């Protein structure tokens, strides 16, 4: 009997909850849909009240040069895989405007699950088909690394069907109930898994239209229904923080708030920045343009990181960072690593989380892709828009971009170089004054085209996981055809 005592003791320790400080950290990621850079109080909103997020920024860090992608599906592919969307493999070796993520791609949830994390997704998925009803069940969250899923397959443009772990539970959920219901599910998930490490991914349907807010918020914001919806998201973030405090998880949780792209300007009068109570789209503030563009307003998003004791309070990070960085960063913080059998575009920014800059940070290059083509590159303060025609034929029906102002879709006869420190609104080119910078960024763009790809070539490390007789020479997009003329 005595010889069995050590084994029994080990078993007892195995079933006891691990103290929060002794286990890998928890991660909560809030991924708002179509939130503009200036739609949060601490990022300059004059009329959308966000006291919870403002307080988190005061206790944590604002990222002022944090990038997503230019539209919904690509942004979700990027945050899940740590890669630029054109690089990732899709089902059937084709490319879609909104990626249909191949089952052999490795998601951030799968990386963390391999380290023993409980993983939950609550909200909009949009990686199994951009439709509320026509999607591939085999590519939904439960098949891509998430233990729990409560949400909807795609955008809330019309009806919002809700699923729980692959089963439909409601065909037409009221838009005004979505934020509260997603948040309720997050709280239940945290409660259930608080004794072990967890990853909660919360891609809210709001503030993508059709807009909705619950009775407690509807009609309350000076910014109209858009403000109502955003103020409810702010309140919901506060609910999540309170749950973390209640369960004494603050010391071991990273809470990150960001958006999937800039504001949807087509929902505003004259496609201008949202400022009227009747506008159903947001504002990028001083940044130019919005969603469905690679101007700063389309892809630079408000981002807040909160982790008391690990993230310095009241700080600001102005280094180039992006959603693609979350996979390698979270992997390192969790004590594991990003996939080693493929190219990952994101980099570990854990040192920035801790408030530490490095000499190489300013050398980082960010690539601005628009659907199937590279439109701009950034390094340090310099951003170069690459030459392109006003209505690129390779964009099919997107050659005429109705989502942004006409002045923002004129193309560039020559490289358009911007100093983002001096000209964050991208109003003038200084290419002629800095030919050496233009040459350097053009070379970086060519390297990206060779590696990732472009509209006229397949990059060396663009992925195709299904069997191929011949590797394609151009990205095989299937939903960028021009509209057929009626006979």
N, C-alpha and C positions, 0 to 999 in steps of 0.2 A: 504493500500500500504506500509506503513512504516514497518508493521510486516514482509513483504516479503524481506526487504532489507538485513538482515543478511544471508538469504538463498541464495540470488543472489550473495552476496559477497563471500560466501563459494564456490559457483559454479565457480566464476571467478578465485579464487585461485586454484581450482582443475584442471583447464585447463591450467594454467600457468606452464611453465617448472620449475622443481625443480632445484635449484642451485646444481652444481656437488658436492660440499662439504657437502650438506645436505641430500644426498641420498645414498643408498648402493653403494659400489664400482662396477665398471665395471671389467670384467675379459677377457683377451685375452690370449689364450693358443695356442702356436705354437708347433705342434707335428710332428717332422720330421721323415721320415721312413728310418730306417737302418743307421742312422748317428752315427759314432764311437765317442768314448770319446775324441779322439785327433783330430777331424776334424773341430775344431773351433780354431781360432787364440789364443784366451785367454785360451784355454785348451791345447795348445801346438802344433797346426798344423804348420809345417814349410813352407807349400806351398799353403794352401788354405786361401785366403784373405777374412777376415770377419770383415771389419772395423765397420760396424753397430753394430754387436753383441759385439765386443770388447768394443765399446763405452758404450753400455748398461751395460756391466759387470762393467766397470769403474764407472758408475753412480748408480750401484745397487749391486747385490749379486750373487756370483758364489756358487752353491751347488756342492761340490766335491765328495759327497757320496750319490748321488741321484739314485734311482733304478727304472727301468721299469721291464718288463718281458722278456723272452728269445726269443719271436717271435711275429709276427704282431698281430694276432687275440687276443691271451691272453692279450697282452699289452693294447689293446683297451677296452677289457672287464674290465680290472683293473682300468683304468683311468675313465671310465664311472660309475662304481659301487662302487669304493672305496674298492674293495675286491680282494683277490686272485682268479684267474679264476676258479680253481677247485671247489671253494665254490659256485659259482653262478649257478642259475637255467638256463636251456636251454629248448628250445621248444621240447616237446615230452619226457621229462625226460631222455634224452640221453646226452652224452658228445661228443664234437667234438674237434679236434685239434685246430680249430679256432672257438671259441664259437658262437653259434647262440642264441643270448641273449634273454631270455624269456621276454615277454611283461610285466610280473609282477615284473621284476627287476626294481629298481628305479635308474634312471641315474642322474648324476650331473645336467644335463639340466632340468630334472623334478623338482629337488630340488629347483633350482634357479627360474624356471618358476613359481613355487608356491609362490614365493616372489615378483612376478611382473616383472621379467626380460624378455627382448626380447632375444631369443636364436637362434644362427645360427651355422651351421656346414658347412665347406667348404673344401672338399677334400675327402679322402679315409675313408669309413665307416667300412667295414669288420666285421660286427656283425650280418648280416642277411643271411650269406652264403658266403663261400670263393670262389666266382666266379663272373666274370664281368656280366654274363647274367642269371645265375641260382641262385636266391636268393628270400627271402620271402619279398614281398613288405610291409607286415604288421609289419615288424620288422626294417624297414629303419628309418632314423633319425626323420622324421616328425611324426612317431608313438612312438618315444622314447624321447619326450620332446623338440624337436627342431622346432621352428616356421619356420625356413628357412633352406633349404638344397640345396647346389650346389656342385656336386661332383660325385664320382664313387662308385659303390657298394663294390669293393674289390681292390686287388693289380693291378699294371700295368705291370704284367709279359708279357702280350700280348696286346690285344686291350683294350682301355679305353673308355667305354661308359660313357657319361655324362648325369646326370639327374638334373632337377630342380624341387624340391618339388614333387618327385614321377613320373615325366614325362620325358621320354627320349627326349633329345634335340639333341644328336649327338651320333652316333654309334661307331665311331673310331676317337677320338680326338687325334691330333698330340701330342706326348709326350713333345715336346719342348715348347708347349703353356700352359701346365697345371699350372705351378707355377704362371705365370702372371695372368691367368684367375681366379684362386682361389683368388689371392690377390685383383684383381679388385672387386670381389664379396664381399670380406671382407670390403673393403673401402666403397662400396655402403651401406652395412649393417650398418656400424658404422655411416655413414652420416644420414641414415634414422632413426636410433634409439638413436641418441646422447642426446636427451632430457630426456631419462629415462635410468635406469640401463640395461646393456646388457652383454651377455656372448657370445663371439666369439671363437669357437673351430675350429682350422685350422690344420687338419691332412694332410699336404702336401704329395702328392704321391712320390715326390723325397725325398731322393736320392736312393730309391729302383729302381732296374733295371726292365725294360729297361729305361736307363737314357735319359734325354732330357733337353735341355736348349734353350732359345730363341736366336734370331740372335744377340742380344746385348751382349750375354755372351758366346755363343758357340765358342770354339777355343781360349778363352782368358786366361784360368787358366793354370799355370805351372803343375797342377795336372791332366790335361786332362779333359775328359768329366765329370768325377765325380766332379772335382773341379769347372767346369763351373756351374753344377747344384747347388752345394752348395753355390757358390758365388751369384747366382741369388736369392736363398732363403734369404741370408743375405741382399741383396738389397731390397727384398720384405719386410723384417722385418722393414727396415728403412722407407719404404713407409707407413707402418701402424703407426709407431711412428709419422711420420710427420702429418698424418691425426689426430691423437690424439692431437697433439700440435695445429694444425689449429683450432680444435673445442674446444680448452681449456678444454680437458678432462684429462690432465696429472695428475692433483692433486687428481683424484679419479679413477684411473685405475691401475690394477695390470696386468703387461705383463710378461708372463712366457714362456720361450723357453726351449724345451727339445726334446728327441728322444724316439722312441718306443722300441728300443733295440740296441744292439751293431752292429758293421759292419758285412756285409754279406761277409765272407771271401771266399766263394766258387766262388765269382766273381773276385778273385785276383789270380795271378800266384802262384801256389803251395799252395794256401789257406793260404798265409801269410798276415800280415798286409799290407793294401794298401799303396803303396808309389810310384809306377810307373805310368807314365801318362796313360798307357793302362789299369791299374787296374780299374775295375768298382765297387769296394767295398772300404769301408773306413778303418780307422785305430783306434785301441783302445790304441795306444801308449804303455805305460809301462804295461798296464793291459793285462792279459792273455786271449787269444782266442777271440771269437766273437759271433755273432748271432747263435742261436740254441745251446747254452751252458749256464751253470750256473757258469762258471768262471766269474771273474769280468768284463772282456772285453765283455761278452755277455749281461750283464744286468745293469752295471753302466753306466750312460749316462750323457753327458754334459748338465748342466742346469743353466739357467740365470734367475734371477728375477729382474724386474725393476719397481719401483714405487717411484719416487722422493718424499721425504718428509715423507715416511712411511717405506721404506726399506733403511737402511744406505748405503751410497755410498762407492764403492771400498772395499766391505767386502766379506768374504768367510765363508761359513758354512760347517763344516766337520762332522756334525751329520748325522746319518742314516735317510734318508728321501726317499720318494717314490711317484710315481704317485698315489698310493692308498690313499695318504694323501690329495689330492686336494679336493675331495668331502667334507669331514668334515671341512677342513680349509675354503674353499670358503663359505660353509653354514654358518659357524660362522661369517665370515666377512660380510656376507650379512644380518645378523640378524635373521637367522633361524637355523635349526639343521639338522643333518644327520638323515636318517630313524631310528626310534626307535624300529621297530617291527622285526628287524633282526640283525645279527652280521655284523658289518662293520670292516674290518681289518685296514683301515687307521686311522690315528690319527690327531687331530688338531695341525698343526705346525705354527699357526699364530704368536706365540711368536718368532719363529725362523725367520719368515719374518721380524719381527721388530728388529732382531739382539740380541734377548735375549735368553740365554741358561738356562735350568733348570736342577736341580740335577738329575731328573729321565731320562733325555734324553739318557744317556749312557747305561741304562738298557733295552732300546728298543730292541726287537728281530725282525729280518727280516728273512723270509722264502723264500728260493730259490726253486721254483717248476719248474719242467721240464715236460710239458704236463700233465701226470697223476701221477707224483711221486715227492716226496720231496727229493731233492738231497743235500741240504746244509742249514745251519742256521748260522746267524750272531748275535752277541751281542757285542757292543763296538768294540774293535779292533780285536776280535776273530771271525774267520769263520771256521766252521767245515763241511767238505765234508763227507757225510755219506757213510758207506761201501755199495758197489754195484758191481755187475759183470761188465765186460768190455762191454758186449752187452746184456743189460737187455731184457729178453724175453717179459716182459710186455709192452715194447715200440713198439711192432709190427715191421713195416717197418722202424721205427726210431731206432731199436736196432743197426743197422749199420749206424752211423751218418756220412754222407758224406759231411756235411757242415763245419766241423772243422778239424784241423790236427789230424792225428791218435794218436799222443802222448797225445792229450787232451781228448781222449775217451777210456782210458784204464781201467777205474774202480778203485775201492779202496778195497783192501782186509781188511784193517783196517781203522778206522777213520783218516782223514787227516786234521790236525789242522794247521791253518795259522794265523800268526800275521800280519794283513794287514798294520799296521803302519810300521813294519820292512821289510815286504816282500809283497809289493802290487802286484807283478807279480806272487804270489802263486807258488813259485818254490820248497819249501821244507816244510815238515811237522814237527811240534814241539810237536806232540801229546805225545811222551814219556816223554818229559820234563815237561808237564803240564797235568797230568792225572786228576786233579781236574776240570780243564776247560773242558776237554773232557766229563767228567761225567755230568757236568752241562748242556752243550750244547746238549748232547744226551737226557737228560731229557726234555729239551725244544723242541727238535725234536719230541719226543714221544707225548708231549702235543699237538703239531700241527697236528700230524697224527690223534689223537683222535678227535680233533675239526674240522679240515678242511677236512682231508682224505689223502689217499695215494693210490698207485697202487693196494694194496691188501685189502683196507678197505674204507668204506664210513664214512666220519667224522660225528660226532654228529650234526654239524651245516652246513653240505652240503645241499644245497637247491634243492628241487624238487617241482615245483608248480602245475604240472598237476596231475590229480588223479592217485593214485598208489594202486594196490592191496597189494603188498609187497614191502617194502623199499629195494632197492638193497644192497648187501653186498660189492660189488666192483664197482668202478666208471664205468658206462656203456658206455665206449667209442665205437663209431661205425666206426671210421676211423683210427684205429691203427692195423688193422689186418695185418698179414704177407702177403707178395706178393705170389700169387698162382703160382706154377710152371707150365710151359707150358708142355702139354702132347706130 
